[in-house]
């Protein structure tokens, strides 16, 4: 059996040794070389052409983010980031995922993790997924209503978008007539950057997002998307009311569903058992919308491993959802979740990533799509 080749990049000799040893213990992978900084990583990635790279963020000479930009622009290779558990580490990881990293693994105890063996199985799982992915060069902004001027995902990862005014929730709540629900997993932060940043400022519906991601990282994801989008983005809180023109991201480790009372629609978070190994679960979100036939419901599944969301999308379609959108295979990092929905025959639109925001605007805000 041919082994998949891995380049290990970390500024610590100790960490390079630990990571390499963990990878070598799995017979499917071979560590062909290591690099101690971003400069070496870019050079060896180009010369050795490994199947996958593990890349630390904090390094001298050229850090992991700069190296990732170079690798994605010059010779794209699947990259798994090794992230610290700090808030700054989460922000940098989100930026890396926007630039094009496939996924990340958290170091259990900081930059020098003596207990890295605790995440060995997760690291091997991520590497196994990475070698199956389609690696994309940095995205260009789509041509869509109210989209930012033509920039790349790399540019948006470093430049916040200024807004004319701050958003505040109306005390009495909004009249909710439409809702958009989106599910995604591996490759999702990059896909969400493309879609959410292209939605118009006064989008006349709440947008609910489940992204498979650990706790703390979803907060950084929401902050990044909010800083680069015209629509407002926040990590969801239990009990808060839904408002039009706001994106709510399920917190890592919590299911997010929608409930209704006399005052309107609100978010409920729970620690119920994972569904198909996931919490938050896309199926849980989609299924929570089934009772609300009075709403014009739109469901979207984008890049991700597995089938989470497909059964919920099928149920929504059978319950009268206006549109069910699956990202087309040619733009998915991993064509898993959208494929599962397509195979169930419940998809009304199969669209490449750069067309999804425009289609949602056309369906939900037709008057804005013509501007």
C-alpha positions in Angstrom: 0.0 0.0 0.0 1.3 3.4 -1.0 1.6 5.7 2.0 0.5 9.3 2.1 3.4 11.7 2.5 3.4 14.3 5.3 5.5 17.5 5.9 5.6 18.4 9.6 6.2 22.2 10.3 6.9 23.4 13.8 9.6 25.7 15.3 10.1 23.3 18.2 12.5 20.4 17.7 10.6 18.6 20.4 7.2 19.1 18.8 8.5 18.1 15.4 9.7 14.8 16.9 6.4 14.2 18.8 4.2 15.0 15.8 6.3 12.9 13.5 6.3 9.9 15.8 2.5 10.1 16.2 2.0 10.2 12.5 4.5 7.4 11.8 2.6 5.1 14.2 -0.2 4.9 11.6 0.8 2.8 8.7 -1.0 4.9 6.1 1.3 7.9 6.5 5.0 8.6 6.0 6.7 11.8 7.3 9.0 12.7 4.4 10.6 15.8 6.1 10.2 18.5 8.7 10.5 22.3 8.6 11.3 24.7 11.5 9.7 27.9 10.1 7.5 29.2 7.3 10.3 29.9 4.9 11.4 26.3 5.0 7.8 25.1 4.8 7.2 27.0 1.6 10.4 25.8 0.0 9.9 22.1 1.0 6.3 22.1 0.0 7.3 23.2 -3.4 10.2 20.8 -3.8 8.8 17.7 -2.0 5.1 18.1 -3.0 3.8 16.2 0.1 0.2 14.9 0.2 -0.5 16.9 3.3 1.2 19.4 5.7 0.8 19.9 9.4 1.5 23.6 10.1 2.1 25.4 13.3 1.1 29.1 13.5 3.6 30.8 15.8 7.1 30.5 14.2 10.1 32.8 13.5 11.1 34.3 10.2 7.8 33.5 8.6 4.7 32.5 10.7 2.2 29.8 9.7 -0.4 32.2 8.3 2.1 33.8 5.9 3.5 30.4 4.9 -0.1 29.2 4.3 -0.9 32.2 2.0 2.2 31.4 0.0 1.5 27.7 -0.2 -2.1 28.2 -1.2 -1.2 30.8 -3.8 1.8 29.1 -5.4 1.3 25.3 -5.0 -1.9 24.4 -3.1 -1.5 21.4 -0.8 -4.0 20.2 2.0 -2.9 21.7 5.3 -3.9 20.9 8.8 -3.2 23.7 11.3 -2.0 23.0 14.8 -3.7 25.5 17.1 -3.3 26.7 20.7 -6.3 26.9 23.0 -6.0 30.6 23.5 -8.4 33.2 22.2 -5.6 34.6 20.0 -4.9 31.0 18.7 -8.6 30.7 17.8 -8.6 33.9 15.8 -5.5 32.9 13.9 -7.0 29.5 13.2 -10.1 31.0 11.8 -8.0 33.2 9.5 -6.1 30.1 8.4 -9.3 28.3 7.5 -10.5 31.3 5.5 -7.2 31.3 3.6 -7.5 27.6 2.7 -6.4 25.3 5.5 -8.6 22.1 5.4 -8.9 21.8 9.2 -7.2 22.2 12.5 -6.2 20.3 15.7 -5.9 21.9 19.0 -2.7 21.4 21.0 -3.9 20.1 24.4 -1.6 22.2 26.5 -0.1 25.1 24.6 2.6 25.5 22.0 4.8 22.8 23.6 2.3 20.0 24.3 3.8 17.1 26.2 0.4 15.4 26.0 -0.1 15.7 22.3 -0.8 11.9 22.3 -4.2 12.8 23.7 -5.3 14.0 20.3 -3.5 11.4 18.2 -6.6 9.8 16.8 -8.1 13.2 16.0 -4.9 14.2 14.2 -4.9 11.0 12.1 -8.6 11.4 11.3 -8.0 15.0 10.1 -5.0 13.9 8.0 -7.1 11.1 6.5 -9.8 13.6 5.5 -7.3 16.1 4.2 -5.8 13.7 1.6 -9.3 13.2 0.2 -10.1 16.9 -0.1 -10.0 19.2 -3.1 -7.6 22.1 -2.4 -8.8 25.5 -3.6 -6.8 28.6 -4.3 -7.8 31.7 -2.4 -11.4 32.8 -3.3 -12.3 35.9 -5.2 -15.3 37.8 -4.0 -18.4 36.8 -5.9 -20.4 39.1 -8.0 -23.5 39.5 -5.9 -25.8 42.3 -4.5 -24.0 44.4 -1.9 -20.9 42.3 -2.0 -17.6 44.0 -1.0 -15.4 45.2 -3.8 -13.4 42.5 -5.5 -11.0 41.1 -2.9 -9.7 37.7 -2.1 -10.4 35.6 1.0 -6.9 36.4 2.1 -7.5 40.1 1.9 -10.8 39.8 3.8 -9.1 37.8 6.5 -6.9 40.8 7.4 -9.2 43.8 6.6 -12.3 44.5 8.6 -15.3 46.1 6.8 -16.5 49.4 8.2 -20.3 49.9 8.6 -22.2 53.1 8.4 -23.9 52.4 11.8 -24.1 49.9 14.6 -26.9 47.3 14.7 -29.2 47.2 17.7 -32.1 44.8 18.2 -35.6 46.3 18.1 -37.1 45.9 21.6 -40.4 44.5 20.2 -38.7 42.1 17.9 -39.1 41.8 14.1 -41.9 40.4 12.0 -40.3 37.2 10.8 -41.7 35.9 7.6 -38.7 34.1 6.2 -35.7 32.1 7.6 -32.5 30.8 6.1 -30.7 27.8 7.7 -27.2 26.7 6.7 -25.1 23.7 7.6 -21.5 23.0 6.9 -18.4 21.2 8.2 -14.9 20.6 6.8 -14.1 23.6 4.6 -17.0 25.6 6.1 -15.3 28.7 7.4 -13.9 29.5 3.9 -17.3 28.8 2.3 -19.2 30.9 4.9 -16.8 33.8 4.3 -17.7 33.7 0.6 -21.5 33.4 1.2 -22.1 35.6 4.3 -19.9 38.5 3.2 -22.0 38.7 0.0 -25.4 39.0 1.7 -26.9 42.5 1.6 -27.0 44.6 4.8 -30.8 44.6 5.1 -31.3 41.0 4.4 -35.0 40.4 5.3 -34.6 37.2 7.2 -32.6 35.7 10.1 -29.8 33.4 9.0 -29.0 30.4 11.3 -25.7 28.5 10.8 -24.4 25.3 12.2 -20.7 24.9 11.5 -19.1 21.7 13.0 -16.4 23.3 15.3 -15.3 23.0 18.9 -16.2 25.5 21.7 -14.5 28.9 21.6 -13.6 28.7 17.9 -17.2 29.5 16.9 -17.0 32.8 18.8 -13.9 33.8 16.8 -15.6 32.6 13.6 -18.6 34.8 14.3 -16.4 37.8 15.0 -14.4 37.3 11.8 -17.5 37.1 9.7 -19.0 40.1 11.4 -15.9 42.2 10.7 -15.9 41.3 7.0 -19.7 41.3 6.2 -22.4 43.9 5.7 -24.9 41.7 7.5 -24.4 41.3 11.2 -23.0 38.1 12.6 -23.0 36.8 16.2 -22.5 33.6 18.1 -26.0 32.6 19.2 -27.1 32.9 22.9 -29.8 30.8 24.5 -33.2 32.5 24.6 -32.4 35.4 22.3 -35.0 36.5 19.8 -34.5 36.1 16.0 -34.2 39.3 14.0 -34.1 39.9 10.3 -30.7 40.8 8.9 -28.7 38.9 11.6 -26.7 35.8 11.3 -26.6 33.4 14.3 -23.9 30.8 14.6 -24.4 27.8 16.9 -21.8 27.8 19.7 -19.4 24.9 19.5 -20.6 22.0 21.7 -24.2 23.2 21.8 -27.2 22.2 19.6 -29.1 25.2 18.3 -32.8 25.0 17.5 -35.7 27.4 17.0 -38.7 27.7 19.2 -41.8 29.9 19.1 -43.8 31.6 21.8 -46.4 34.4 22.0 -43.6 37.0 21.5 -42.2 35.3 18.3 -39.2 33.1 17.4 -36.2 32.5 19.6 -33.1 30.4 19.9 -32.7 27.5 22.2 -29.3 25.9 23.0 -29.0 22.4 24.5 -26.4 19.8 25.5 -28.6 17.0 24.3 -26.7 13.9 23.0 -24.8 14.4 19.7 -26.5 13.5 16.5 -24.4 11.4 14.1 -21.4 12.3 16.2 -22.1 16.1 16.1 -23.1 18.8 18.5 -24.1 21.2 17.1 -26.0 19.1 14.5 -27.4 20.5 11.3 -30.2 17.9 11.3 -31.3 19.2 14.8 -31.5 22.8 13.4 -33.3 21.9 10.2 -35.8 19.7 12.0 -36.6 22.4 14.5 -38.0 24.5 11.6 -40.5 21.8 10.5 -43.5 23.1 12.6 -43.2 26.6 11.2 -45.1 26.2 7.9 -46.1 29.9 8.1 -42.4 30.8 7.4 -40.8 30.8 4.0 -37.9 28.4 4.8 -34.7 28.1 2.9 -32.1 25.4 3.7 -28.5 25.2 2.5 -25.9 22.5 2.8 -22.3 23.3 1.9 -18.9 21.5 2.1 -18.4 18.9 4.8 -17.7 15.3 5.5 -20.5 12.9 6.3 -24.3 13.3 5.9 -25.4 15.6 8.8 -28.3 17.8 7.6 -29.4 15.7 4.6 -32.3 14.0 6.4 -33.3 17.3 8.0 -33.3 18.9 4.5 -35.4 16.1 3.1 -37.9 16.6 5.9 -38.0 20.4 5.3 -38.5 19.9 1.6 -41.4 17.5 2.3 -42.8 20.1 4.7 -43.0 22.8 2.1 -39.6 24.6 2.3 -39.3 27.1 -0.5 -35.7 26.2 -1.5 -33.2 23.5 -0.6 -29.7 24.4 -1.9 -26.7 22.1 -2.0 -23.2 23.3 -2.9 -22.0 21.8 -6.2 -19.3 19.2 -6.1 -16.8 21.3 -8.1 -16.4 23.9 -5.3 -16.7 21.7 -2.2 -13.6 21.0 -0.2 -15.3 17.8 0.8 -18.4 16.8 -1.2 -20.1 14.8 1.6 -23.0 16.6 3.2 -24.3 18.1 -0.1 -23.9 14.8 -1.9 -26.0 13.0 0.8 -28.9 15.5 0.3 -28.6 15.2 -3.5 -28.8 11.4 -3.2 -32.0 11.7 -1.2 -33.5 13.7 -4.0 -34.5 16.7 -1.8 -32.4 19.4 -3.4 -34.0 22.2 -5.5 -30.8 23.9 -6.5 -27.2 22.6 -6.9 -25.0 25.7 -7.1 -21.2 26.4 -7.1 -20.2 28.3 -4.0 -19.9 31.7 -5.6 -23.6 31.6 -6.7 -25.2 30.7 -3.4 -25.4 34.2 -1.9 -26.9 35.6 -5.1 -29.5 32.9 -5.2 -30.5 33.4 -1.5 -30.8 37.2 -2.2 -32.9 36.5 -5.3 -35.2 34.2 -3.3 -35.4 36.1 0.0 -34.9 39.7 -1.1 -35.8 39.9 -4.8 -36.0 43.7 -4.7 -32.3 43.9 -3.5 -31.1 41.4 -6.1 -32.1 43.8 -8.8 -30.0 46.7 -7.4 
